[in-house]
Amino acid sequence: MSRLAPQGAGRLCKVCRHAIARRSYATTSNDGWETVIGLEIHAQLRTRRKLFSEAKLSYDAPANTHVGLFDAAFPGALPVLDLNAVRLSILTALVLQCNINSRSTFDRKHYFYHDIPAAYQITQHYNPIARSGKLQISAGEYGSSRDISVGIQQLQIEQDTAKSQQVGGDRLVDLNRAGTGLMEIVTDPDMRSAEEAGAFVRKLQALLRRVGSGDGDMEKGNLRIDANVSVNRPGEPFRTRCEIKNLNSVRFLQQAIECERKRHIAHYTSSSSPLERETRGMNELTGQTYSLRLKEDAEDYRYMPDTNLPALVIPPSYTEKLRTELPEMPWQTSSRLREKYSLAQKELDTLLALDEFTAGGAQYFEDVVQGLDKPGLARRSLNLIVHDTLGGLNRLGRSWSPLVIPAQLMREIVLGLDDGTVSGSTAKTIISHLTSLHPHKPRPTTLEPLLIQLNLQSKPTSSADLEIWCQRAIQAVPTAAAAVKDGKLSVVGRLIGEVMAVSQGRADPKKARQVLLRLLK
Amino acid sequence: MRSTCCRRAAAQTIAARTSAIHPVPYSWVNPDAPGPSSGPLAGRAIAIKDNISYISSPTSCSSLILQDYNPPYSATCVESLVEAGAHITGQTKMDEFGMGSQTTHLPPHYTPVHNPASPSPGEPPRSAGGSSGGSAAAVAEGSCWAALGTDTGGSVRLPASYCGVVGLKPSYGLISRHGIVSYADSLDCVGILAKTTDITRQVFSILSHPDEKDMTCVSSSSRKLANEILDSHQSKITPTSTHPLIGIRIGLPLQTHLPAPHVQTPPSLLEHLQSLGATLHPVDIPSFKMALPAYYVLASAEASSNLGRYGGGWVGSKIGDNEGEFVGESGEERRKRIRSGRFGPEVKKRILAGTYALSADEFNNTYLKALHLRSTLRRQFNSIFRIPHPLRPSHTAPTKGIDILLHPTAFRTAPLLDSSTERGQSEYLQDLLTVPASLAGLPALSVPAGKLNDGWPVGMSLTGQWGMEDLIFRIAEGVEKWDKTR
């Protein structure tokens, strides 16, 4: 639950380990203060139905059209757990290197508010499904400037609340979101800058998408963040932290952290009294945080086991089975491809961003370059994909799919470019034709029919024309001609290229080769 | 207003069917005549307690806060009855949300429920017990063949004992709770009231099945396991025609033996059971005495949670005729107004007690202690039964253990209805003998066992290991035989 302060007094506090100082001297900004950040993330589970009812998930359906009896707290309706939500949570927890709790339980968190019809939220307060994990971020990754390891205190499954809005004097409530499954992920206070907090969130988004457990869409509110921020002098214990609630973009998160950092420093440099522990909100227009309430006013949630839900028993064998099903994470794919094919990070990032859920971009690239061992071909393939194909699609406002240019066809283009049988201009024409084609139109999977269709095949030209083009080419590149004459046949490609240029692509490269070799005998 | 007319209809219809001097046990009577039906319960009239959702009737739990609530669905148990051919004849009065032992916690406009088991017409009216008092009275007066109640701490067994009928609280998890308005989820059970054990068994066999709409309703594999355990146990104690209970070991809990004038197990019943072949064994269940406080902490805590939904803008927030007066009040003000005005005093008392038990400062010392007592009690029950608990395969049952526990259901006969001294603390005490089985999730059945000196009926309780309903039915029939021959 993200609306309210986290804990009543005297209970296990999710961020209580905040008080245990972990020193990291490399992170002090030049004003002599160190910023300490811990995050609490609510990520909607990407399932088909609600966590405890059969109602379907929907983002923009008409209000109150996806509501099960249980979601509206009808008397007598009981929760029925979606096991797929459990599976996705375990997969996520495994990537976060958590210990999976073999017997987790559900609890009720009580409060009265119109966005929670039952007056309690089902969560995992006492026995979350996973604990004690970490997410490592390398310097340079997702904008972090140093290597960090962010501890994960726990991952728990819980219900989302309804959406409500004030319209005139009325408070309108839409139960479509009520009861949607969430993962609440609580980190240790391991981040030391707004930049690092942003890197953590971006890496987590990539993780959720690749695992398929969430879409990480902050704009839609499918991923929401509460940030705990404090500042201290390096080497000294942590000071009072404040929690900023419901941040719904990385930019706002970073603004809020910066704002809090400055506010805390200003307080400590102007006053000797301790900072009040508060729950704060964020004004998105001004980028400033503001006080919502003091922590002492926090509600007592009267946590109680939900006896309608039997303990969630997860046999280790099931966890191990899921572990084997884990996909390669985007950062793993990235480093593997970078090392194997010596690719540039920028293009790789673009490739991996193509389809974050199924890693379709990377899969497509690997289909194209499969068996292309010649150095440089992989890099050329990536350029064709990232610059030519995506560039073309972007100009037309179309989205990418592996079907735009079938992998086998792309391969032929790469090979043709390499052996000179396809000219650069032909390749560009083909790619631009295919990107402009309606996405649902079928494409040929081989080059030949396209060349004919687009009138790009080497035209039957008279042998006289070919002779003339070849002679012009020999004159244009005399050094290459001399080399061929000396028996360096590999250089003939350079001359063929020239013939293609001179003939404006009309010459048949194979025949040109024969003519050139004859002329230079 | 649909429910108002239904209530008026109830009063009229029932007036013709029952003695005019007895106020009706029904809150709603089905205006439709039973149609043609087939199935094992074809043509049987069955009443249901007013906290069991039925799409054709209002379900108010005897609470003003649910006064005009018409559930958009039927409880699984009701659907099973209807599918088996039964006719839902009406809904019966109860203590508000099941909280009470005398069916006296009713909305102000309700007529009371009178116990139909009066030995003579001149007797001052007595309580039918509670909270399923309406269901017990409906069975006792003969206006239905059987009735469903719910039993959280004795709410089926106590009224059965007071009204002289059979009342079964099955093992927790055998009958789906989908559609039962929750009082305390970890204790609530759908129960059956009927004139005889045989009818109870017939209804139970229709209702006991898995339900994917209730995760606490056990799977068919657990049921199969319980049946196998019972079969293997019964094969060792084959009854003979002269000794139908041969080999059955009956435990008499020391803690349930209360001095006169409290109800005691009739010596002639014990002799009868011995004559049928059973052996008697005193058993010690020290935690029995701690069951009542543990029960009230847990039930109140769960109730405070379950009843939070009422009056908050969703269920139980009827916009009244005078709603115009409250324009501009905040959601919190509205909630306070509706909850303080529409919950009865007993419900409010338990919500407050439960809220207190769950508060941060009290939780460890109150709620957790009660949970601890509950698990101690469960362990002690398991240490006396020689039949192993089907859902706890790790535990080994003592070979010298007993098969069934026998003790009075209540320590007294039905209390007078209008005696204020009967209320208050003593109302809670009436659950003393019934809550242990509720806390342990064990099946318990109250079977009529004669009358006390005052001429009013008493019931004896039979409590068995989880899933051993069939064994309980067998012994209950032995008790019935004794009751008839007297």
Interface residues (C-beta under 8 A of the other chain):
Chain A: G8 A9 G10 R11 L69 A72 A73 F74 P75 G76 A77 L78 P79 V80 L81 R108 H110 F112 Y113 H114 P117 A118 A119 Y120 R171 V173 D300 R302 Y303 M304 D306 T307 N308 L309 P310
Chain B: S53 T59 C61 L66 Y69 P71 P72 Y73 A75 R177 H178 G179 I180 V181 S182 D185 S186 E212 K213 D214 M215 T216 A301 E302 S304 S305 G308 R309 G312 G313 W314 V315 G331 E332 R335 T355 L358 S359 A360 D361 F363 Y367
